[in-house]
Amino acid sequence: MVDLYKEIDFSQELKDTPELEPFLKAKAKEEQEELSSDYIQKPFLDRSYHEFIIVTGLPNTEAAKTEQFKTFFQNKILQPTALLEKIKVIEFQLDNDGNFQGICILAFDNATNAQEGLNKLNGLKFMKYQLSAYSLYSFQQALDCPDEFTAPVNLTKRELLEWNFENRKSLMSLQIGNKVYNYWVSHLENELQNILMKPVEEGQAPVNPENLYTPLESSTNEIVWSKNGTYMVEILPTGFRLYGGKDLKKLSFFPHPEVKNIEFSPCENYILSYNGTIVDAPNEDNFIVWQLNEVKVLRVFKAKQQDVWTTMKWSYDGKYIGKIDDHKVSVYELPEMKMLEDSSKNPTSINIRNVQKFFWSSKQNILIGCSYYGPHREHDKQVSTRISMFEIPSRREFKWRTISNESSDIDIFPSVNGQYVIAIIKKIKNKKSNQQSSSHTIQVANIRNKGQMDICEQEINEKVHTYSVDPYQGRIGLIYKAGELRGEQKSMIYHTQIYHIEEESKSYTIKDAGRFSNKNTNEIQFSNSSGFFVLINKDINSSYCGYMETGFTRKDKGKLISEITRSYNNLSYIDSAAYDQSGRYIFTSSQKTKSFQIWTAFGDQIFKDTITDPAGIKNIIWRPRLTHLLDEKQESLIQTTYKDYKKTYEEEDDKIINKKEHERREKRDKLKQEFLEYLNAKRKEWKDTKQERVALLGFDEEDETDIVYDEFIENERVVQTEIIDEEEIEDPNN
């Protein structure tokens, strides 16, 4: 049974008040007994299957020589391979008479050493024998294999990405109860289009869009999307299921009880799932690395009490996955999931003292470790703040600037283009009292020149409430606390500061891009393109909840300027807001009022709706899309031919905006074309039947020489009427 006192980190409390130790031990024991008495737990190993390996191929030995062979095995095999000191227990398989059967089980102190033993012993030549080593977990996998085989459901790459060719629209997923409605969003059409809606054929009644949804299980916790929007994921209490394709077909199921989080590798060939720590799920594997197409478990890990979801992270290309251990980061290579080897070909971790977080660069396999005062710290030793960078797989280290102040948190934001890395460091002024100040430091490192990494810095001395970073365009937004309004409760006012990272003389600088003072908005979000941003207040406990301001950053005569485009103060009870992947749209929603709105990045509302279903809005998320489909050369080519592209897209936009007029023209052109086709067909028929007409008439009516014309003379009587003066008429008698 898990000892709660050992699993929970009380070091800081005991350091300040040592007399608490007996009380904490007693209280932890009471809580454990209370939890264990509530239900009967199924039996389980208190150690992971990954800590055991089975060695076969050893010579059979008589009972009289068994002890002698055990000593020989330890001294001649385990000792030379440097495994003996890492093994806790060796169990030799004996029959009823005490004869050794050639098989033994080795129990290591941890899974890493067990993997090392597996690599060294498997295939090892021993006299005339060759040893074979297997992980006990591989046997457990075979035992857990279901009796009936269920083939994974896979689609082709083209089928999975077919929806992604709709580049003018963004896809929004609206979860209402156990139903998911997926809509195309376009500011040109000002309406939502259900992706399952098909063209209505003649004679059929139109389908109600409210009936077009993807049904989920009644026990569904939430839905998420993969990184590139290829798969929609339904998270269930027993595991998670994938949906894919243009119509979101139901695909494979991945069993992982009580799963909480999942993350796809950037290449979307692998999945990492997590169901909590060893305290949350002691009977299950906490981290599982899956092979997607085969629904195959590549490796599992137990999570310690301090291991949060971000303990494991994918590299930018999905070739590696890293995991934080005690003061080191272990890197595993896919798909074998073997630990990365050092220069001596030994699988070892990368030692980073006091590492609390780590990140990967966005364009190259560079691991960035952050060391500071945190839950993974070394107890009773000096804690130093440090940022470490290692090139993978060579492990070559790049030097970051020394950080003089101690820190309580470090966040790393690699730029999307892979040219620089942003670090936001939260400082500690008084370590003895562990009082964290709100002063921060922003550092930007130019990683193009790894030999002499140039770093620029910006000190922040105001009280930082929150911050946001745009890795696409290099913008940093900070929200400062200004104070409460006098006489009003829950009415904090804030200042917003925006910085922009610019390249100058092959290095980077941090420039002021604008400031907004005395605002009621406590959060800033950036779009991924065009310099747009939104200031918003989603705190339902604030009297200014529902305030939103949209704006953008531009250059005016070489100077960066940020300005507000639209302001709203009546979006009551909004609790969620987010930009889409393209940065063109932003949604706001409220579960309390069961309503949502969609806005352009400029701040114009294009759609709003209130859900009448009693289940209300459970979740709204944008479907991601592939960020980069073109390389740099293709992008530069588009920039040089921008006018041609602009004309083409403006014509297409006009067709969407003036849809009825274009439909009328298309209908008229279609009728004209049909008439011309009919006319040409009749002309052809006239020519083809010429001989028949000549035979029937006896002459060719089109040949003028074959036709006799009669000449007719007509007599016309012309009557002319004139008005004349009577005086001008002569008397005939004169």
Backbone hydrogen bonds, N-H to C=O, Kabsch-Sander energy under -0.5 kcal/mol:
donor,donor_aa,acceptor,acceptor_aa,energy
4,L,2,V,-0.8
7,E,3,D,-1.9
8,I,4,L,-2.2
10,F,8,I,-0.9
14,L,10,F,-2.7
15,K,11,S,-2.0
16,D,12,Q,-1.8
17,T,13,E,-2.9
20,L,17,T,-1.6
21,E,18,P,-1.8
24,L,20,L,-2.7
25,K,21,E,-2.4
26,A,22,P,-2.3
27,K,23,F,-2.6
28,A,24,L,-2.6
29,K,25,K,-2.0
30,E,26,A,-2.2
31,E,27,K,-2.4
32,Q,28,A,-2.1
33,E,29,K,-2.4
34,E,30,E,-2.3
35,L,31,E,-2.3
36,S,32,Q,-2.4
37,S,33,E,-1.5
38,D,34,E,-0.7
38,D,35,L,-0.8
39,Y,35,L,-0.6
41,Q,39,Y,-0.6
51,E,48,S,-1.7
52,F,49,Y,-1.6
53,I,106,L,-2.0
54,I,134,Y,-3.2
55,V,104,C,-2.9
56,T,54,I,-0.5
56,T,132,S,-3.2
58,L,102,G,-1.6
61,T,100,F,-1.4
65,K,62,E,-1.1
66,T,63,A,-0.9
69,F,65,K,-2.2
70,K,66,T,-2.3
71,T,67,E,-1.9
72,F,68,Q,-2.1
73,F,69,F,-3.1
74,Q,70,K,-2.0
75,N,71,T,-2.3
76,K,72,F,-2.7
77,I,73,F,-1.4
78,L,73,F,-1.9
79,Q,74,Q,-2.1
81,T,77,I,-1.1
82,A,79,Q,-1.5
83,L,78,L,-2.5
84,L,78,L,-1.1
86,K,83,L,-1.3
87,I,84,L,-1.2
88,K,107,A,-3.1
89,V,107,A,-1.4
91,E,105,I,-2.9
92,F,90,I,-0.6
93,Q,103,I,-2.7
94,L,92,F,-0.6
95,D,99,N,-2.0
98,G,95,D,-1.7
100,F,61,T,-2.3
101,Q,93,Q,-2.6
104,C,55,V,-2.1
105,I,91,E,-3.0
106,L,53,I,-2.6
107,A,89,V,-2.9
108,F,51,E,-3.1
108,F,106,L,-0.6
109,D,86,K,-1.7
114,A,110,N,-1.7
115,Q,111,A,-2.2
116,E,112,T,-1.9
117,G,113,N,-2.5
118,L,114,A,-2.2
119,N,115,Q,-2.1
120,K,116,E,-1.9
121,L,117,G,-2.5
122,N,118,L,-1.8
123,G,131,L,-2.4
124,L,121,L,-1.9
126,F,129,Y,-3.2
129,Y,126,F,-2.9
131,L,124,L,-3.2
132,S,56,T,-2.3
134,Y,54,I,-2.4
136,L,49,Y,-0.5
136,L,52,F,-2.2
138,S,135,S,-0.8
139,F,135,S,-1.0
140,Q,136,L,-1.9
141,Q,137,Y,-2.5
142,A,138,S,-1.5
143,L,139,F,-2.1
144,D,140,Q,-2.1
145,C,141,Q,-0.5
145,C,142,A,-0.7
151,A,149,F,-0.6
154,N,152,P,-0.7
160,L,156,T,-2.2
161,L,157,K,-2.0
162,E,159,E,-0.6
164,N,161,L,-0.9
165,F,162,E,-1.2
166,E,163,W,-1.6
167,N,165,F,-1.7
169,K,166,E,-0.7
170,S,185,V,-1.9
172,M,170,S,-0.5
172,M,183,Y,-2.7
173,S,621,I,-3.1
174,L,172,M,-0.5
174,L,181,Y,-3.1
175,Q,173,S,-0.6
175,Q,619,N,-3.1
176,I,174,L,-0.6
176,I,179,K,-2.6
177,G,175,Q,-0.5
177,G,616,G,-0.6
179,K,176,I,-1.4
180,V,214,T,-1.7
181,Y,174,L,-2.9
181,Y,179,K,-0.5
182,N,180,V,-0.5
183,Y,172,M,-2.6
183,Y,181,Y,-0.5
184,W,193,Q,-3.1
185,V,170,S,-2.9
186,S,191,E,-0.5
190,N,186,S,-1.4
191,E,186,S,-0.6
193,Q,184,W,-1.8
194,N,192,L,-0.5
195,I,182,N,-2.3
197,M,194,N,-1.4
201,E,199,P,-0.5
204,Q,201,E,-2.0
211,N,208,N,-2.1
212,L,209,P,-1.5
213,Y,211,N,-0.9
214,T,180,V,-2.8
216,L,178,N,-2.8
220,T,217,E,-1.6
221,N,235,I,-3.0
222,E,235,I,-0.8
224,V,233,V,-1.9
226,S,231,Y,-2.4
229,G,226,S,-1.3
232,M,243,Y,-2.5
233,V,224,V,-3.3
234,E,241,R,-2.9
235,I,222,E,-2.5
235,I,233,V,-0.6
236,L,234,E,-0.6
236,L,239,G,-3.3
239,G,236,L,-0.7
240,F,254,F,-2.1
241,R,234,E,-2.3
242,L,252,S,-2.4
243,Y,232,M,-2.3
244,G,249,K,-2.0
245,G,230,T,-0.6
248,L,245,G,-1.1
249,K,244,G,-3.0
251,L,242,L,-3.1
252,S,153,V,-0.6
254,F,240,F,-3.2
256,H,238,T,-1.5
258,E,237,P,-3.8
259,V,256,H,-1.3
260,K,274,Y,-3.2
261,N,274,Y,-2.1
263,E,272,L,-2.2
265,S,270,Y,-2.4
268,E,265,S,-2.0
271,I,290,W,-1.6
272,L,263,E,-2.7
273,S,288,I,-2.4
274,Y,261,N,-2.3
275,N,286,N,-1.3
278,I,303,A,-2.4
281,A,277,T,-2.6
284,E,281,A,-1.1
286,N,301,F,-0.9
287,F,301,F,-2.6
288,I,273,S,-2.1
289,V,299,R,-2.9
290,W,271,I,-3.3
290,W,288,I,-0.6
291,Q,296,K,-3.2
292,L,269,N,-2.5
292,L,290,W,-0.6
295,V,291,Q,-0.8
295,V,292,L,-1.0
296,K,291,Q,-1.7
298,L,289,V,-3.3
298,L,296,K,-0.6
299,R,289,V,-1.2
301,F,287,F,-2.5
304,K,302,K,-0.5
307,D,304,K,-1.5
308,V,306,Q,-1.0
311,T,308,V,-1.8
312,M,309,W,-1.0
313,K,322,G,-1.7
315,S,320,Y,-2.4
318,G,315,S,-1.0
321,I,332,Y,-2.1
322,G,313,K,-2.7
323,K,330,S,-2.3
324,I,311,T,-1.7
325,D,328,K,-3.0
327,H,325,D,-1.0
328,K,325,D,-0.9
329,V,350,I,-2.6
330,S,323,K,-3.0
332,Y,321,I,-2.9
333,E,338,K,-2.5
334,L,319,K,-2.6
337,M,333,E,-2.4
338,K,333,E,-1.0
340,L,331,V,-3.1
342,D,346,N,-2.3
345,K,342,D,-1.9
348,T,340,L,-1.6
348,T,346,N,-0.7
350,I,329,V,-2.7
351,N,349,S,-0.6
352,I,327,H,-1.2
352,I,350,I,-0.5
355,V,352,I,-1.6
356,Q,370,C,-3.2
357,K,370,C,-1.4
359,F,368,I,-2.5
361,S,366,I,-2.0
366,I,364,Q,-2.1
367,L,390,F,-3.0
368,I,359,F,-3.0
369,G,367,L,-0.5
369,G,388,S,-2.8
370,C,357,K,-2.9
371,S,369,G,-0.5
371,S,386,R,-3.2
372,Y,354,N,-1.2
373,Y,407,S,-1.6
374,G,372,Y,-0.5
377,R,374,G,-1.5
381,K,378,E,-1.0
384,S,382,Q,-0.5
386,R,371,S,-2.3
388,S,369,G,-2.7
389,M,398,F,-0.9
390,F,367,L,-2.7
391,E,396,R,-2.9
392,I,365,N,-2.9
395,R,391,E,-3.1
398,F,389,M,-2.4
403,I,385,T,-0.5
404,S,402,T,-0.7
408,S,426,K,-2.0
409,D,426,K,-1.0
411,D,424,I,-2.1
413,F,422,I,-3.0
415,S,420,Y,-2.6
416,V,471,P,-2.3
418,G,415,S,-1.4
421,V,445,A,-2.0
422,I,413,F,-2.0
423,A,443,Q,-3.2
424,I,411,D,-2.5
425,I,423,A,-0.6
425,I,441,T,-2.9
426,K,409,D,-2.9
426,K,424,I,-0.5
427,K,425,I,-0.5
427,K,439,S,-2.2
428,I,406,E,-2.5
429,K,435,Q,-0.7
430,N,435,Q,-1.0
431,K,429,K,-0.7
435,Q,430,N,-1.4
436,Q,434,N,-0.7
437,S,427,K,-0.6
440,H,460,I,-1.9
441,T,425,I,-2.1
442,I,458,Q,-2.9
443,Q,423,A,-2.8
443,Q,441,T,-0.5
444,V,456,C,-2.4
445,A,421,V,-2.6
446,N,454,D,-3.0
447,I,419,Q,-1.4
447,I,445,A,-0.9
448,R,419,Q,-0.6
450,K,448,R,-0.9
454,D,446,N,-0.6
456,C,444,V,-2.3
458,Q,442,I,-2.5
460,I,440,H,-3.1
461,N,459,E,-0.5
464,V,438,S,-0.9
464,V,462,E,-0.8
465,H,463,K,-0.5
465,H,479,I,-3.8
466,T,479,I,-1.1
468,S,477,G,-2.5
470,D,475,R,-3.4
474,G,470,D,-1.5
475,R,470,D,-1.3
476,I,499,Y,-2.5
477,G,468,S,-3.2
478,L,497,Q,-2.9
479,I,466,T,-2.9
480,Y,478,L,-0.6
480,Y,495,H,-3.2
481,K,463,K,-2.2
482,A,493,I,-2.5
483,G,493,I,-1.1
485,L,491,S,-1.9
488,E,485,L,-1.8
493,I,483,G,-2.8
494,Y,519,K,-3.1
495,H,480,Y,-2.0
496,T,516,F,-3.2
497,Q,478,L,-2.7
498,I,514,G,-2.6
499,Y,476,I,-3.0
500,H,511,K,-2.8
501,I,474,G,-2.9
502,E,500,H,-0.6
502,E,509,T,-2.2
504,E,507,S,-3.5
507,S,504,E,-1.3
509,T,502,E,-2.7
511,K,500,H,-3.0
511,K,509,T,-0.6
513,A,498,I,-2.9
514,G,498,I,-0.5
516,F,496,T,-2.7
519,K,494,Y,-3.5
522,N,536,I,-0.6
523,E,536,I,-0.9
525,Q,534,V,-2.2
527,S,532,F,-2.2
532,F,529,S,-1.1
533,F,551,G,-2.6
534,V,525,Q,-2.3
535,L,549,E,-3.4
536,I,523,E,-2.3
537,N,547,Y,-1.8
540,I,538,K,-0.9
542,S,539,D,-1.9
543,S,490,K,-1.6
545,C,542,S,-1.4
546,G,537,N,-2.4
547,Y,544,Y,-1.5
548,M,568,Y,-2.9
549,E,535,L,-2.9
550,T,566,R,-1.9
551,G,533,F,-2.6
552,F,563,E,-1.8
553,T,531,G,-2.1
554,R,561,I,-2.9
556,D,559,K,-3.2
559,K,556,D,-1.4
561,I,554,R,-3.2
563,E,552,F,-2.1
565,T,550,T,-3.3
566,R,550,T,-1.4
568,Y,548,M,-3.0
571,L,546,G,-1.6
572,S,570,N,-1.5
574,I,571,L,-1.2
575,D,589,S,-2.4
576,S,589,S,-1.3
578,A,587,F,-1.4
580,D,585,Y,-2.0
583,G,580,D,-1.1
586,I,599,W,-2.1
587,F,578,A,-2.0
588,T,597,Q,-2.2
589,S,576,S,-2.1
590,S,595,S,-2.5
594,K,590,S,-0.7
595,S,590,S,-1.4
596,F,609,D,-2.2
597,Q,588,T,-2.8
598,I,607,F,-2.9
599,W,586,I,-3.0
600,T,604,D,-2.7
601,A,584,R,-2.1
603,G,600,T,-1.4
606,I,598,I,-2.7
607,F,598,I,-1.4
609,D,596,F,-2.2
611,I,594,K,-3.5
616,G,613,D,-1.6
618,K,175,Q,-2.9
618,K,616,G,-0.6
619,N,175,Q,-1.4
621,I,173,S,-2.0
623,R,171,L,-3.0
629,L,627,T,-0.5
635,E,631,D,-2.1
636,S,632,E,-2.4
637,L,633,K,-1.9
638,I,634,Q,-1.8
639,Q,635,E,-1.9
640,T,636,S,-1.7
641,T,637,L,-1.4
642,Y,639,Q,-1.0
645,Y,641,T,-1.8
646,K,642,Y,-3.0
647,K,643,K,-2.3
648,T,644,D,-2.0
649,Y,645,Y,-2.7
650,E,646,K,-2.4
651,E,647,K,-1.9
652,E,648,T,-1.9
653,D,649,Y,-2.8
654,D,650,E,-2.2
655,K,651,E,-1.5
656,I,652,E,-1.3
657,I,653,D,-2.8
658,N,654,D,-2.6
659,K,656,I,-0.9
659,K,657,I,-0.6
662,H,658,N,-2.2
663,E,659,K,-2.4
664,R,660,K,-2.4
665,R,661,E,-2.3
666,E,662,H,-2.7
667,K,663,E,-2.4
668,R,664,R,-2.4
669,D,665,R,-3.1
670,K,666,E,-2.1
671,L,667,K,-2.3
672,K,668,R,-2.5
673,Q,669,D,-2.4
674,E,670,K,-2.5
675,F,671,L,-2.4
676,L,672,K,-2.6
677,E,673,Q,-2.4
678,Y,674,E,-2.3
679,L,675,F,-2.8
680,N,676,L,-2.6
681,A,677,E,-2.1
682,K,678,Y,-2.1
683,R,679,L,-2.2
684,K,680,N,-2.2
685,E,681,A,-2.2
686,W,682,K,-2.4
687,K,683,R,-2.0
688,D,684,K,-2.6
689,T,685,E,-1.4
690,K,687,K,-1.3
693,R,689,T,-1.9
694,V,690,K,-2.3
695,A,691,Q,-2.3
696,L,692,E,-1.9
697,L,693,R,-2.8
698,G,694,V,-2.5
701,E,699,F,-0.8
703,D,700,D,-1.3
704,E,702,E,-0.7
706,D,703,D,-1.0
707,I,704,E,-1.2
709,Y,707,I,-0.5
710,D,708,V,-0.5
712,F,710,D,-0.5
714,E,712,F,-0.5
716,E,714,E,-0.6
718,V,716,E,-0.7
719,V,717,R,-0.6
720,Q,718,V,-0.6
724,I,722,E,-0.6
728,E,725,D,-1.0
729,I,726,E,-1.3
730,E,728,E,-0.5
734,N,731,D,-1.3
